Amino acid sequence: MESLERSIHQHLLCQSLVPHDSVPAELLTPPASREPSPARLRAKSPVRWRFLRAVSDAVQRLEPDVYVPTPDDPQPGRHVQHLDFNHFRTIGMRRSGEEAVRSRFVTAERLERVLKEMPHLGSFGATEYMDGALNKSVLRELLLRGKALAFRGQGSRGRQQQDIATQTDEEVDEDLERLQDCNGLEALDLCGCVSSVFVQALDEIVHEYFADDVAEDGTFTPSQTTIPSVKRLGLRGVTSIPANVLTPFVLAFTSLTHLDLSGTRCTSDLLAALADSATVQLKSFAIARCPRLTSDGIADFLIDGLPARTITQLSLYGDGTFVTPLNE
């Protein structure tokens, strides 16, 4: 009886119309008759991979015991929507200080290449353990991606793209085209980033894209360029960014719902400018341990500020080191 069942099972496998092996890639796509353009390479369709995945799933449903090799995804980075270095540590790896400086795990070049492979990235988190990799190219890759740049004061739909390219170099134009095809970030966490590389890079980015005029005292005037895609911005512990850079940088995010400025050089001028924003609707706001804030500045923002009307979570923490400026 068992031999009969085995023979019937083998007969069904032989007569089955479902292929038992994955379809070779060369049978699905004919060889190119000419060299494709760079734009065509960037817009490579994943239809072939989807077909292979569908064939594999169909075989597994009909014949669970049949092994089907998993098709290789030519662009796995397009599935990544969240990149966070919160748990990244170099402590305990038995590396000397010289090795840690000479051969870093997270470098600016590696991080930039990784970000370029993630067109659908929605959130990014950095820490003080890798902030040396946040140079100007990496920040540009994070902040300028997608059709996020807009003119200040326009609506969220139908924004006119701000022309950020002043060079005519072909490689720069292609890079801008690639950035526009990416999705804009929705959450950006830079908490604890204090390295000189990051501070200098952010200063250059703000001066180039988010500030128009520079006064003699170093004060920046916010430009008309904004980033409306970011909803959450974390700057907790970013103590090395001066106020004249921090202010135009924060004001560039016109659709914030969560903002953490704890432990920064935030001033009352930033709160006053933020209070006039008609597009920012804060739900969570933290200004703990900010020694440069004044009691009147905090009170004016919380009482009269438009973004403060929707706040449901508020942190004004202070301690013996940084006493809260609020008074009776």
C-alpha positions in Angstrom: 0.0 0.0 0.0 2.8 2.4 0.9 4.6 1.7 -2.4 1.4 2.4 -4.3 1.0 5.8 -2.6 4.6 6.6 -3.3 4.2 5.8 -6.9 1.1 7.9 -7.2 2.8 10.8 -5.5 5.8 10.6 -7.9 3.4 10.4 -10.9 1.6 13.5 -9.8 4.9 15.3 -9.4 5.9 14.3 -12.9 2.6 15.4 -14.4 2.4 18.7 -12.4 2.4 21.8 -14.6 4.1 23.8 -11.8 7.8 24.1 -12.3 10.0 22.7 -9.5 13.0 24.9 -10.2 13.3 28.6 -10.3 13.0 30.1 -13.8 16.4 31.2 -15.1 16.8 34.9 -15.3 18.1 34.8 -18.9 14.7 33.3 -20.0 12.8 36.1 -18.6 14.8 39.1 -19.9 16.5 39.0 -23.3 20.0 40.4 -23.5 20.2 44.1 -24.1 20.8 45.1 -27.7 22.5 48.3 -26.7 24.0 49.9 -23.7 21.2 51.3 -21.4 21.3 54.9 -20.3 22.1 55.8 -16.7 18.5 56.8 -16.1 17.3 53.4 -17.2 19.7 51.7 -14.8 18.4 53.8 -11.9 14.8 53.0 -12.8 15.4 49.3 -13.1 12.0 47.5 -12.7 11.6 44.8 -10.1 9.1 42.9 -12.2 11.5 40.0 -12.8 12.1 39.5 -9.1 8.3 39.7 -8.4 7.6 37.0 -11.0 10.3 34.7 -9.5 8.8 35.3 -6.1 5.3 34.5 -7.3 6.5 31.2 -8.9 8.3 30.2 -5.7 5.2 31.0 -3.5 2.9 29.1 -5.9 5.1 26.0 -5.8 5.4 26.1 -2.0 1.6 26.3 -1.6 1.0 23.3 -3.9 4.0 21.2 -3.0 5.4 22.2 0.5 8.0 19.5 0.4 9.6 20.8 -2.9 12.6 23.1 -2.4 12.6 26.2 -4.5 15.7 28.5 -4.3 14.8 32.0 -3.1 15.3 34.5 -5.9 18.0 37.1 -5.4 16.7 40.6 -5.0 18.9 42.9 -7.2 18.0 45.9 -5.0 17.3 44.9 -1.4 17.8 48.4 -0.1 14.5 49.5 -1.5 12.7 47.6 1.2 14.5 49.4 4.1 12.4 52.1 5.7 14.2 52.6 9.0 17.9 52.9 9.8 18.9 53.4 13.4 22.3 53.3 15.1 20.9 53.5 18.6 22.3 50.1 19.6 25.6 50.5 17.8 28.6 50.4 20.1 32.3 50.0 19.7 32.9 49.3 23.4 33.8 45.7 24.2 35.2 44.8 20.8 38.7 44.5 22.2 40.0 47.1 19.8 42.7 49.6 20.8 42.3 53.3 20.4 44.5 53.4 17.4 42.5 50.7 15.7 39.3 52.5 16.4 40.6 55.6 14.8 42.4 53.9 11.9 39.7 51.4 10.9 36.3 52.7 11.7 33.2 50.5 11.2 30.9 53.4 10.3 32.6 55.8 7.9 31.1 58.6 5.9 31.8 56.8 2.6 30.1 53.6 3.7 27.1 55.4 5.2 26.6 57.5 2.0 26.7 54.4 -0.1 24.2 52.7 2.1 21.8 55.6 2.1 22.0 55.8 -1.7 20.7 52.2 -1.8 17.6 53.1 0.3 15.3 55.2 -1.8 12.3 54.5 0.5 14.0 55.4 3.8 11.5 57.1 6.1 13.5 57.5 9.4 17.1 57.8 10.4 18.7 57.7 13.8 22.3 58.6 14.7 24.3 58.5 17.9 27.5 60.0 19.4 29.2 56.7 18.6 29.1 57.3 14.8 28.6 61.0 14.5 32.0 61.3 12.9 30.5 59.8 9.8 27.9 62.6 9.4 29.8 64.8 7.0 28.3 67.2 4.5 27.6 64.6 1.9 25.7 62.3 4.3 23.6 65.2 5.7 22.9 66.3 2.1 21.8 62.7 1.3 19.5 62.8 4.3 18.0 66.3 4.1 17.7 66.9 0.4 16.2 63.6 -0.6 12.8 63.4 -2.2 10.7 66.3 -3.4 10.8 67.6 0.1 12.4 71.0 -0.5 9.7 73.7 -0.9 9.2 77.5 -0.7 8.2 78.7 2.8 4.6 79.5 3.1 3.3 77.1 0.4 0.9 74.3 1.0 1.9 70.7 1.5 0.5 69.7 -1.9 1.6 71.1 -5.2 4.8 72.7 -3.8 7.2 74.1 -6.3 10.6 72.4 -6.1 13.4 74.7 -5.0 16.3 74.7 -7.4 19.2 73.7 -5.3 21.7 73.1 -8.1 24.0 75.9 -9.0 26.6 73.7 -10.7 26.2 72.5 -14.3 28.2 69.4 -13.8 26.5 66.3 -15.2 27.2 64.2 -12.2 25.7 66.7 -9.8 22.6 66.9 -12.0 22.2 63.1 -12.0 22.7 63.0 -8.2 19.9 65.6 -7.7 17.7 63.7 -10.0 18.3 60.5 -8.0 17.6 62.4 -4.7 14.3 63.7 -6.1 13.2 60.1 -6.9 13.7 59.1 -3.3 11.1 59.5 -0.5 11.6 62.3 1.9 12.4 61.5 5.6 9.6 61.6 8.1 11.7 61.2 11.2 15.3 62.4 11.9 17.1 61.7 15.2 20.5 63.4 15.8 20.5 63.1 19.5 24.0 63.3 21.1 25.8 64.2 17.9 28.6 66.5 18.9 31.6 65.7 16.8 33.5 68.4 15.0 32.8 66.8 11.6 29.1 66.9 12.3 29.1 70.5 13.6 31.1 71.8 10.6 28.9 69.8 8.1 25.7 71.1 9.6 27.0 74.7 9.6 27.8 74.4 5.9 24.4 72.8 5.0 22.5 75.5 6.9 24.6 78.2 5.4 24.1 76.8 1.8 20.5 75.8 1.8 18.5 77.1 4.9 20.0 80.6 5.6 19.9 83.6 3.3 21.9 86.4 4.9 24.6 86.3 7.5 24.9 89.3 9.8 28.2 90.6 11.2 27.5 89.0 14.5 27.1 85.6 12.7 23.3 85.5 12.9 21.6 83.6 10.0 18.3 84.7 8.4 16.2 81.7 7.6 15.8 81.1 3.9 12.6 80.3 1.9 13.7 76.6 1.6 11.9 74.2 3.9 11.6 70.5 4.5 7.9 69.7 5.1 8.3 65.9 5.0 9.9 65.6 8.4 7.4 65.2 11.3 9.8 64.2 14.1 13.1 65.9 14.9 15.3 64.9 17.8 18.2 67.1 18.8 18.6 66.1 22.4 22.1 66.7 23.7 23.4 68.4 20.5 25.4 70.8 22.6 28.0 71.9 20.1 25.6 73.5 17.6 25.6 77.3 18.1 22.3 79.1 18.3 22.7 81.0 15.0 22.9 77.6 13.2 20.3 75.8 15.3 17.6 78.4 14.8 17.4 78.4 11.0 17.9 74.6 10.9 14.9 73.9 13.2 12.8 76.5 11.4 13.4 74.7 8.1 11.1 71.9 9.3 7.7 73.3 8.8 5.5 70.2 9.6 6.9 69.1 12.9 4.7 67.2 15.4 7.5 66.0 17.7 10.4 68.2 18.6 13.1 67.6 21.2 15.5 70.4 21.9 16.6 69.3 25.4 20.2 70.1 26.3 20.8 72.4 23.3 21.8 76.0 22.9 18.2 76.9 22.1 17.3 80.5 22.8 14.1 82.4 23.2 14.5 83.8 19.7 14.0 80.3 18.3 10.8 79.9 20.4 9.5 83.3 19.2 10.1 82.4 15.6 8.6 79.0 16.1 5.5 80.5 17.8 4.6 82.3 14.5 4.5 79.2 12.4 1.1 78.3 11.1 2.1 74.9 9.8 3.9 73.4 12.8 1.4 71.5 15.1 3.4 70.1 18.0 2.2 67.1 19.9 5.4 66.5 21.9 7.8 69.2 22.8 10.9 69.0 25.1 13.1 71.9 26.1 14.6 70.4 29.3 18.0 71.6 30.5 18.2 74.5 28.1 20.2 77.2 30.0 19.8 79.9 27.4 16.0 80.0 27.6 14.2 82.6 29.6 11.1 82.3 31.7 9.3 85.0 29.6 10.3 83.3 26.3 8.9 79.9 27.5 5.7 81.5 28.8 5.1 83.5 25.6 5.5 80.4 23.5 3.3 78.2 25.6 0.5 80.8 26.0 0.5 82.6 22.6 2.3 80.3 20.3 0.3 78.6 17.5 2.2 75.3 17.6 1.7 75.1 21.4 -2.1 74.7 21.1 -1.8 71.0 20.2 0.9 70.0 22.7 0.0 66.9 24.7 3.5 66.1 26.0 5.7 68.8 27.5 9.1 68.5 29.2 10.6 71.5 31.1 12.8 69.4 33.3 15.6 71.1 35.2 18.1 70.1 38.0 20.9 71.5 40.1 23.2 71.7 37.1 20.8 73.3 34.7 18.1 75.0 36.7 14.8 75.5 34.9 14.4 79.2 34.0 10.7 79.2 34.9 9.8 81.3 37.9 6.6 82.1 39.7 
